Amino acid sequence: MDSIRRSLLGQLARLSAGAALIPLASVASAGINSQPPRREGDPTKRYGMLIDLRQCIGCQACTVSCHIENDAPLGKFRTTVSQYEVEHQESGELATFMLPRLCNHCENPPCVPVCPVQATYQQQDGIVVVDSDRCVGCAYCVNACPYDARFINDRTQTADKCTFCAHRLEAGLLPACVESCVGGARIIGDMRDPESQISRMIAEHRDELMVLQPEKNTLPQVFYLGMDERFITRPLAEPVALEVLDPHGKEMGYEFHGH
């Protein structure tokens, strides 16, 4: 197995180590632990996103449109689609897996209480945002996020992340990534509205939806449909962790060998 494929497998193992079926009874109703009061936003709504991996083709249209819409600095992204080539350990058969990544707008966001100036906060509609006028660029929130969904903007020297394009939602528009998705894989909406598309899909696929790293107790509000079962069971096997280094000796990930 070459180093690139091994690296991809390693990244996959890390990302999916916490992927599991979610207790949907907690959706939009979970309690907040040690979180400051929410402010702004519509208290009658709770926005969430469902990503149908069966429809994602990895075209990165969402990445590009988000980058343009939100004027992200070069090389930094609010959302992207990770692509993995996975080799079956017994048959050698190869498969490609797409995993869109973005802020999970958690019900219990760990990034919020660590902010010393309350620049990072959660709106009453559940969207987690950053007040760039208040942010001091300490990066506490960046380090607190278990999803690697935050970064320090090189131009503003403040924290930056996906906001579900809150400015577009307020204007009655879809987020840039949703609007540009070629396969219609991204569905956003108010989960408190039983007639919304996302509510209907959650009801229909309740037993199939998964979130990333549920053991962190962040209660992510980005749900994945169609995630291959291997991405749950593989990391749960007793692992033999092999350190994977890039040509400069920097750690790139781990490869997990199950039984």
C-alpha positions, 0 to 999 in steps of 0.5 A, spaced: 500 500 500 503 506 497 503 512 502 498 516 499 493 511 500 495 509 507 494 516 508 487 517 506 485 511 510 488 514 516 484 520 515 478 516 514 479 512 520 480 518 524 474 522 521 469 516 522 472 513 529 466 517 532 461 516 526 455 512 529 447 512 529 444 518 532 439 518 538 434 523 534 430 524 540 435 529 542 434 533 535 433 540 537 431 539 544 437 537 547 439 541 553 445 546 553 450 545 558 454 551 561 453 555 555 451 562 555 444 565 553 443 564 546 442 571 542 439 574 536 436 569 530 429 567 530 427 563 536 421 559 533 426 556 528 432 550 529 436 550 523 439 543 521 443 540 515 442 533 512 447 531 507 445 525 502 451 522 501 448 517 496 447 524 491 454 527 493 459 526 487 465 530 490 464 536 484 466 541 490 461 546 487 459 547 494 466 549 496 467 554 490 461 557 491 462 558 499 469 560 498 466 566 493 460 567 497 464 568 504 470 571 501 474 566 504 482 567 504 486 563 499 487 556 502 482 556 507 475 553 507 468 554 510 466 547 507 469 542 503 468 535 501 474 530 503 475 524 498 477 517 500 479 511 496 478 505 500 481 498 499 478 492 502 483 489 506 481 482 503 478 483 496 483 489 494 476 492 491 477 499 491 471 504 492 471 512 493 467 515 499 465 523 499 465 526 506 462 533 506 465 537 512 463 543 515 461 546 522 456 542 525 452 547 529 452 543 535 446 543 540 452 543 545 457 547 541 464 546 545 467 552 541 462 557 545 463 557 552 471 557 551 471 564 548 473 569 553 470 575 549 463 571 547 465 573 540 463 566 538 455 565 540 449 561 538 443 564 535 436 562 538 435 559 531 441 554 533 446 557 528 453 558 531 456 565 528 462 569 530 462 577 531 468 579 528 468 586 531 469 582 538 474 576 536 481 577 538 483 571 534 486 567 540 484 561 537 481 558 543 474 556 539 479 553 533 482 548 538 475 546 542 472 544 535 472 537 534 470 537 527 476 542 525 471 546 522 474 553 524 480 557 522 483 564 523 482 568 517 489 571 515 486 577 513 482 579 519 486 575 524 479 573 527 476 566 527 472 564 521 467 558 519 461 556 516 455 560 518 449 556 514 450 563 510 445 566 515 445 572 511 442 568 506 437 565 510 435 571 513 433 574 506 429 567 504 435 564 500 439 558 501 446 557 503 451 558 497 453 550 498 446 548 498 444 552 492 450 550 488 450 542 489 449 539 483 446 532 486 442 536 491 445 532 496 445 538 501 438 539 505 437 545 510 431 547 513 427 548 520 427 542 524 421 545 528 417 545 522 414 538 521 413 540 513 420 542 512 424 537 507 429 536 512 424 534 517 420 529 512 427 526 511 429 525 518 422 522 519 423 517 513 430 516 514 430 516 522 434 509 523 439 511 517 442 518 519 449 518 522 453 524 525 460 525 526 463 524 533 457 523 537 461 521 543 463 528 544 456 530 546 456 536 542 449 534 539 451 535 531 446 538 527 449 536 521 446 529 519 449 524 514 445 519 510 448 513 506 454 513 510 457 506 509 457 501 515 464 500 514 465 507 516 462 505 523 465 498 524 472 499 522 474 503 527 471 499 532 475 493 531 481 493 535 486 497 532 494 496 530 495 504 529 501 505 524 504 512 524 504 515 517 509 520 515 509 525 509 516 526 506 518 531 511 516 527 517 510 530 519 505 525 522 499 524 517 494 519 520 493 512 522 491 506 518 487 501 522 487 494 521 481 490 524 480 483 524 
